[in-house]
């Protein structure tokens, strides 16, 4: 690959100079035009372009782009803005530059700079984005690749953005619904720990002076309080280990088969998980099919999006049968895990040649069901937590007051 020096006119009328890497003059002219410039003069430089090694790319990514610090909302906004600019006729290289310039995030600017560099060197957008799998998962890349092949990149970007916004809204509702129960649980737990570690030791001196046998609830409470005060360090370590394990598990690609099976069997939680997975499956597969991706390819992209390993296995089994000539609805109907409404609608949609529309209806239905199940679970969780906390605190209070009552009865 050679290096070409060029002089060109920008849209503002200013004359600019620069260099571009290309195999020949024609390719160099194409790249300059993609930048939004009008070539005036171009000549090949005597210096050859040095190929980028994998280590240099790794260094650039580590120094310029921290994918862990880029907000997912920035990626969603990137898709929306890029679609609008492409629709307005802005060359893709210029569009990426504009998006990077208006961002306040240094890491996002670095990401746009890396993507711009790859595009300038002739790589398609899907290839440039695939170097950042944490930000652009296989689903995103597959849709971008389909949009590039069909020439409808702006439409595909809009569909991706709408899909991401819906997923973000669902996750936002789930987080919002869990804020109050989590706050209530932490407050109740703090109250219990305070009573056991601060109030109870002061009462133990009074109980020891009373003499006689203490009531059973009081003896149980004393043992718990003593154990908590003596083993508080181990308790803190256990909590740290559990939180660290949960954080690592959250970064992994899914749950274990055992945890997936347990999740599906828990009342309310199992139903909510099933509906959420079906809604995600239906919406994602609909998006892929409407982007002219084949059913088998779409299924292979959709399966990693799911988090429940049991359902993943059922879908993988369905993919094998579809490859052998079976139908998706018929394959899923055999598993008996999926609700009849879903499988019957898939069968009807495949028979009518409107599988994407059937998937859209399935996604709409189960998204509404997920919202309703989440609302019910939240409504039940709040009074349940109040009841549990009330029982625990009530037991502690009664255990503390029982010796006083017995002493009062003895005096009388």
N, C-alpha and C positions, 0 to 999 in steps of 0.2 A: 504494500500500500504506500502511495506517494503523498507528499505534502504539497499543496497548491497555495500560493499567495494570490490574494484577489483584492481588487478595489471595486466597490459597489455603491449604489445609491440607496439610501434608506427611504422609508415612506415620508419622513420629515424633509427630505431633500438634501440632507447632509451626506457627504462622501465619507465612507468608512473603509478601513483596510483590515485585513485579517488573514488567517490561514485556515485551511480545511483539509482533512485527510480523505482521500478517495483513490479508487483504483485507476481512474482515467479522468480526462478533462470533462467528458459528458457527465459523469457521476458527480464531479465537483460542482459543475453548473447546477445540477439538480439540487444538491445540498444547499447551495447559496440561495437558490430560489425558495427552498423550504424555510429558510431563515427569514423570509419576507423582504429580501434585498434584490435589487436589480443589478446583475453583474455588468461591470464596465470593462475590466481587464482581469485576466487570469493567467498565471504562468506557474509552471512546475518548479518547486524548490529543489535544490541539489541535495538537501538533507532528506533522508528517508524517515518516515514515521516509525517510531519504536513501538512494537506491539506491547500491549498492556499485559502484564503477568497477573496471575491470580493473587499473588501476594500484594501487588500494588493496589488491586481492587479492594482487597481485604483491608489494607491500611486506610484507603480513602473512606470506606464505609465506617470503620471504627472511629476515625478521627472526625469525619464530617457529618455522619448520620447516626444518631442513637435511636434505633427504631423503638426502643422501649419508652422513650420520652415523647414520642409523637402521638398526639391524641387521635383516637379513632374518628372523632368528629372532623378533624382536619382532613383525613382521607376522604370522608364523605363529601366535604365541601370541595375538595380537589376534583372529584368526579363531576359534581354539578357545574363547577366553573369551567372545566375543560370541555364539557358538552356544549355549554353556551358559547364559548369562544370558537369552537370548531364549527358550530352551526352559523356563527356570524361570518365565517370565511377566514378566520385568523389561522395562519399556518401553525401546525402543532408545536413546532419548536418555539415559535414566538409565544404561543399560548402557555407553554410550560414556564417560560421565562417570566411572563407577566404574573402568573400565579405565585411563583416563588418570590417575586419582588414585593408583593403586597402582604406577605405573611410576616408576622412579628416573631415567629419561632426560628431560632438559628438552626435547629435540627431539621425543621421542615424545609428551610432554604437549602440546606445541604442535600436533602433528599431530592429536591427539584433540580439541583445542580448536577447530581449524578444521573438522573433520568435524562436531562438535557444533553449531557455529554454522550450517552449511549445513542440517543436519537440522532445527534449530529454525526455520529460515526456510522450511521446507516441501519441501526437496529430498529426493528418495529417496536411499538409501544408495549406490546405484550411481553416481549423479551426484556425490555428495560425494567418493567415492573416486577417481573418474575425473580429478579435478584434480591427482592425484599419480601420474602414469603410471610414474614410476621405481619406485614402491613397489607399485602395483596395476596390473599390465599388462592388456592387453585381455582376456586369458583370465579373469582374476579378475573384471573388470567384467561380462563377458558372463554368467558364472555367477551373480553377485550379482543381475543384472537378471532372469535366468530365475527365480531363487529368489523375488524380490519378486513377479513375475508369477504364480507358482504358489502363493504363500503358504507355501512350504517353505524359508524363508530359513535357518533353523537347520540343516536337513539339508544344504543346499547349502554352508553355511559349514564344516560338518564334513567334507564331501567335499573341499573346497578345501584345508583344513588337512592332511588325510591325504595328499593329492597333493603338497603342498609339503614335507611331512616326508619323503616317499619321495625326492623330488628332492634334498633337502638331505643325506639319508643317502648317496645315490649320489655326490654331489660330495665329501662328507667321506671316503668310501672312496678316491676317486681321489686326493685330496690326501694322505691318509695313505700310500697306496701309493707316492707319488712323493717322500716326505720322505727316505727312506734313499738312493735313487739320486742325488737332488739334493745331499745332504750329501757323499756319496762323490765326486761330480764336482767340487764346490767344493774339497774337501780335496786331491784329486789335482791340480787346476789350480793351487792355491796352492803345492803342492810343486814342481811343474814351474817355475813362475815364480821361486820362490826359488832353485832350482838354476841357472837360466839367468842371473839378474840378480845373485846374490850369490856363489855358489860358482864358476861358470864364469869370471868376470873374474879371480879370484885364481889360477886354474889357467893362464890364458892367459900370465901372466908366466913361469911355469915352462916352458910349451911353447915360448915364444920363445927361452929360453936353451938349449933342447935342440938347436936348429938342425935342418936337414934338412926334408924334406917330411912334413907331418903326414898321418895317415890320412884318407881321405875322410869317414867319419862325424864325425871331430873337426873338420874344416874346415867341414862343414855346421852343426855345433853352434855353432861360433864365429860364423858368419855370423848364425845365428838370435839368439844372445845379443847380438851387437852391434846388430842391428836393433831388438831389443826394448828395449835400454837407450837407444838414440838416439831411437826413435820411441814411447816409452812414453806421451807426452802424446796423440799421435794415437790410440793404442790405447785410452786411457781415454775420449777423446771418442767414438770409434766405439762403444764399449760403452754409453756413456750414450745415444747416438742410437738404438741398437738397442733398449735397454730402454724408452726413451720411445716409440718407434714401436710396440713391443709393447703398452705400456700404453694408448696411444690406440686401437690396434686392438681391444684387449680391451673398450673402452667402446663401440665401434661395434656396429652391429646384426648383424654377421656377417662371414664371411670373403669374400674375392673369389672369383669363379668359378674362377680359376686355382688358388688355394690349396685350394679345395674339391676340385677334380679331383685335385690332387697328394695331398691327404690320403687320398682313397679308394683311391689306387694304392699307397700305402706298405704293405709287408707288416706284418701284425699291427695296425698303427695304422688302416689302412683298414677292416679287418673290425670292429675295436672301435668306430670312428666310426659305421659303418653300423648295427651292432646297437644302439648307444646312441640314435641318431636314430629308429630304428623303434620302440624301446621308449617313447621320449618321445612320439612321434606316436600310438601306440596307446593309451597311458594317458590322454593329454590328450583325444583324440577320444572315448574311452569316457566320460570324465567329463562332457563336454559333451552327448553324446547321452543319457546317463542323467538329465540335467537338462532334458530336453524341448526341446533346441535342434535345429533341422533340420540335416540332413547338410551342406548347402551353407554355411549360416552357421557351423557348427562347423568345417568345413575352412578357411574364411576366417580364423577365429580361431587355428586350430592352426598354420598355415603360418608366421606370424612367430615362433612359439616355436622353430622349428628353426634351426640355425646353418649347415648345409651348403647352399650356394647351388645346387649341382647337384640335390640331392634336393628343395629348395624348388621348383625349376623343374618337376620331374616332378609334384609334388603340385599346383602351379598349373595345369598342363596337365590333370590329372585333374579339377580343379574345373570347368574349362570344359566338359569332356565330360559331367560329372554334371549340369550345368545344362542341357545339351542332351538329357538323357534317358538317358545312359549309367550304368553302375554303377561304383562305386569300385574294386572288385576287378578288373573287366575292364579298366579304364583303366590301372591300375598294372601289370597283367600285360603290357601291350603294351610298356612301357618297357624290359624285360629287365634293369633295374638291381636290382630287388628280388627277394629270394629266393622260390622257389616256395611254400615253407611259408606265408609271409605272404599272398601274393596268393590262393592256393587257399583259405585259411581265410577270407579276406574274401569271396570268391565264395560259399562255402558259407553263411557267416553272412548275407549279403544275400538269398540264395535262401530261407533259413529265416525271414527277418524278425527275426533276432537279431544284428544287426551289432554292437551294443554288447558282447554276450557274446563274440563272436569277437575284437573288439579287446582285451577283457580278457585272453583267452588269449594273444594275440599279445604283449601287453605283459608278461605274466608270463614267457613263454618267453624273450623277448629281454632282459629284465632279468636273468634267470639266466645267459643267454649272455654278457651284458656283464660280469657279475661274474666268470665263469669266464675270459673273454678277458683281463680286467684282471689276474687272478691269474697267468695264464700269462705275460703280457707282463712283469709285474713280476719274476716268477721268472727269466725269461730276461735281463732288463735288468741285474740285479745282477751275475751272472757275466760278462756281456759288458763291463760297465764296468770290472770288475776286470781283465779280459784286456787291454782297450785301455790302461788306465792302466799296467798292468804292462809292456806293450810299449814305451810311450813312455818311462817311467822307465828301463827296461832299456836302451833305445837311448842315453839320456843317459849312464848309468853306463858303458856299454861305450865310448862315444865319449870319455869322460874318461880311461878306463884304458888304451885302446889305445896311446897314446904311451909310457906307462910300460912296457907289455909289450914294445914294440919296443926301447926303451932297454935293458931287461933282457936281451933276446936279443942285442943288439949287444955288451954287456959280456961275456956268456958266450962 
